[in-house]
Amino acid sequence: MTVSERICSLRVQYFQDSTPADQPCREENFIRREIDMALPVAETALVLVDMWNIHFIESWLERAIDITRESVVPVLDAARAAGLTIVHAPSPPVAAGFSQLQRHRPSEPSPTPDWPPTEFCRRAGDYAAFRGPRDQPPGIALHWDGMKDQLGMSSAIEVREEDFVIATGQQLHDLAKERRILHLVYAGFATNWCILNRDYGMRAMAARAYNLILLRESTTGVEFPDTLDGLMATEMAIREVEVQLGFSASNAAFIRACRGGA
């Protein structure tokens, strides 16, 4: 059987804000459900988001390093063996270091908006007081600026010549159009930041009507003091995917599907 004929049968789950006709439509009755999804290998890509070597949040980086080695690498190996398209989306500064980026044109510069004023958009001058949360005291620059020059791909992730590297959502869309890809399987970091919000992330690609699947064990979000023990920020990001953007799947189900198992 050729790659163009192969099918990955993947068990996915979703969390629907609805109930059967014979059950009151109340929040306490919402449950996760599962379905089997037949994904043509030729129409499916694994998208690895922001697989970085460093981060200014030490506790998060420790967790991400473990997940990369124990979860993402086996997923990548299985996807390669199955013949899926491999796409690395490591953020524009990191992507710039890979020759594969040149396979697809960069996005055209956006026209300068005439409103709000440029100085306001930059939160400069008289508008400095309205800087965003990450720029308010003490600011992330205190920890981040000194390590930005070291930012690159995780050493655990091999970027092969035949892989693709993209820096923008438009490039991901162009690649998908060129290769007739309809299904995007996501892994990487951080669930509640870049996986959801990058222009090549799940919100943006859902708006372009792709079928999206997030691998639950191959991601982690940035947590907070009151969510860290149960990783609830990560869980809520996964639920947003399952309710509004697409589906999720376990690593075991994905690897089994790549190997041709039921």
C-alpha positions in Angstrom: 0.0 0.0 0.0 1.4 3.4 -1.0 1.5 6.4 1.3 -1.3 8.0 -0.7 -3.5 5.0 0.1 -2.7 4.6 3.8 -5.1 5.5 6.5 -4.4 6.2 10.2 -7.4 5.2 12.2 -7.2 7.5 15.3 -9.4 7.5 18.4 -10.0 11.1 19.3 -12.1 12.8 22.0 -14.2 15.9 22.2 -16.1 17.7 25.0 -19.4 18.9 23.8 -21.5 21.5 25.5 -24.7 19.6 24.8 -26.6 16.4 25.9 -28.8 13.7 24.3 -32.4 14.6 23.7 -33.5 12.6 26.8 -31.2 14.4 29.2 -31.5 18.0 30.5 -28.9 20.3 28.8 -27.2 21.3 32.0 -23.5 21.9 32.6 -23.3 19.0 35.1 -24.3 16.6 32.4 -21.6 17.6 29.8 -19.2 14.7 29.2 -16.2 13.8 27.0 -17.0 11.6 24.1 -14.8 9.5 21.7 -15.0 8.7 18.0 -12.7 6.9 15.6 -11.4 9.2 12.9 -9.9 7.9 9.6 -7.0 10.2 8.6 -5.5 9.7 5.2 -1.7 9.8 5.7 -1.1 11.9 2.6 -3.5 14.5 3.9 -2.2 14.7 7.5 0.7 16.6 9.0 2.3 16.6 12.4 2.9 20.2 13.5 5.5 20.8 16.3 5.0 24.2 17.9 7.8 26.1 19.7 10.0 23.2 20.6 12.6 25.5 22.3 15.8 24.8 24.1 15.4 27.5 26.7 12.7 29.4 28.6 12.7 32.0 31.3 10.2 30.1 33.4 12.5 27.5 35.0 9.7 25.2 36.4 7.9 25.1 33.1 11.1 24.3 31.2 11.8 21.4 33.4 8.4 20.0 32.6 8.8 20.7 28.9 12.2 19.0 28.7 10.7 15.8 30.2 7.7 15.9 27.9 9.8 16.5 24.8 12.0 13.4 25.5 9.3 11.1 26.8 6.4 12.0 24.7 7.1 14.3 21.7 10.1 12.3 20.4 8.2 9.0 20.2 5.3 10.8 18.5 7.7 12.3 15.9 9.4 8.9 15.3 6.0 7.3 14.7 4.8 10.0 12.4 8.0 9.8 10.3 7.6 6.0 10.0 4.0 6.4 8.9 4.9 8.9 6.2 3.1 11.9 7.7 4.3 15.4 6.6 6.5 16.8 9.4 6.2 20.6 10.1 8.3 22.5 12.5 6.8 25.8 13.7 9.4 27.1 16.1 8.6 30.8 16.0 10.0 33.3 13.4 13.4 34.0 15.1 14.2 30.3 15.4 12.7 29.3 12.0 15.0 31.9 10.3 18.0 29.6 11.1 16.7 26.8 8.8 17.1 26.6 5.1 13.8 24.7 4.8 12.0 27.9 5.6 12.8 29.2 2.1 10.5 26.6 0.6 7.5 28.8 1.2 7.3 32.5 0.8 7.1 34.6 4.0 3.9 36.6 4.6 3.6 39.9 3.0 4.2 42.8 5.4 0.9 44.0 6.9 -0.1 47.6 6.0 0.4 50.1 8.8 -3.0 50.6 10.3 -4.2 54.2 10.6 -5.9 53.5 13.9 -5.0 53.2 16.8 -2.1 55.6 16.5 1.4 54.0 16.0 2.6 55.4 19.3 -0.4 53.9 21.1 0.2 50.5 19.5 3.8 50.6 20.7 2.7 51.8 24.2 5.3 54.5 23.8 5.5 58.1 25.1 2.3 59.3 26.7 0.9 55.7 26.3 3.6 53.9 28.3 1.3 53.5 31.3 -1.0 51.2 29.2 1.7 48.6 28.5 0.4 45.0 28.6 0.6 42.6 31.6 4.0 41.1 30.6 5.6 44.6 30.4 4.3 45.9 33.7 6.7 45.7 36.7 8.7 43.6 37.2 8.3 42.5 33.5 9.5 39.3 31.8 12.5 41.2 30.3 14.2 40.9 33.6 14.5 37.1 33.0 14.1 36.8 29.2 16.4 39.4 27.7 19.6 37.9 28.9 18.9 34.5 27.2 17.1 35.5 24.0 20.3 35.1 22.0 20.5 31.4 23.0 17.0 30.6 21.7 16.9 27.7 19.4 15.3 24.2 18.8 15.4 21.6 21.5 18.4 19.3 21.0 16.0 16.3 21.3 14.2 17.3 18.1 15.8 16.4 14.8 15.0 18.7 11.9 15.6 16.6 8.7 16.2 17.9 5.3 12.9 16.5 4.1 11.0 18.2 6.9 9.3 21.5 6.6 9.9 24.7 8.7 7.4 27.5 8.8 7.4 30.8 10.6 3.8 32.0 10.0 0.3 30.8 9.7 0.3 31.8 6.0 3.3 29.6 5.3 1.6 26.7 7.1 -1.5 27.3 5.0 0.5 27.6 1.8 2.3 24.3 2.6 -1.0 22.6 3.3 -2.5 23.8 0.1 0.5 22.7 -1.9 0.5 19.2 -0.4 -3.3 18.9 -0.1 -3.2 18.6 3.7 -6.5 18.8 5.5 -5.6 17.4 9.0 -3.2 19.0 11.4 -2.0 17.1 14.5 -0.4 19.4 17.1 2.2 18.8 19.7 4.6 21.2 21.5 4.4 24.2 23.7 2.9 26.0 25.5 -0.7 24.7 25.4 -2.4 27.8 26.6 -0.1 30.3 24.9 1.4 29.3 21.6 -0.5 26.1 20.7 -3.7 28.1 21.0 -2.6 31.6 20.0 0.2 31.7 17.5 -0.9 32.6 13.9 0.1 29.0 13.1 -1.7 27.8 16.2 -5.0 26.1 16.7 -7.3 29.1 16.8 -5.9 30.5 13.6 -5.9 27.3 11.7 -9.4 26.4 13.0 -10.5 29.7 11.5 -9.1 28.4 8.2 -11.3 25.3 8.5 -8.6 22.6 9.0 -9.4 19.5 11.0 -7.3 19.8 14.2 -6.1 17.3 16.8 -4.0 18.0 19.9 -1.9 15.2 21.4 -2.6 15.6 25.1 0.6 14.1 26.6 2.8 15.9 24.1 2.1 19.4 25.4 2.0 21.4 28.7 0.8 24.9 29.5 2.2 27.6 31.7 0.6 27.1 35.1 0.0 29.4 38.1 0.4 28.9 41.8 -3.2 27.7 42.2 -3.2 25.5 39.1 0.2 23.9 39.3 -0.5 20.8 41.4 -3.3 19.6 39.0 -1.9 21.3 35.8 -5.4 22.8 35.5 -4.3 25.6 33.1 -3.1 22.9 30.7 -6.4 21.0 31.2 -8.5 24.0 30.5 -6.6 24.7 27.3 -7.1 21.2 26.2 -10.8 21.5 27.0 -11.0 24.7 24.8 -9.6 22.7 22.0 -12.1 19.8 22.6 -15.1 22.1 22.8 -14.4 24.8 20.2 -11.4 24.0 17.9 -11.2 20.3 17.2 -10.2 17.2 19.0 -7.6 15.6 21.2 -5.9 12.2 21.3 -3.6 10.3 23.5 0.0 9.6 22.5 -0.7 5.9 22.7 -3.7 6.2 20.3 -1.6 8.3 17.8 1.4 5.9 17.8 -0.9 2.9 17.4 -2.7 4.6 14.5 0.6 5.4 12.8 1.6 1.8 13.1 -1.6 0.7 11.5 -3.2 -0.6 14.7 -6.9 -0.3 15.5 
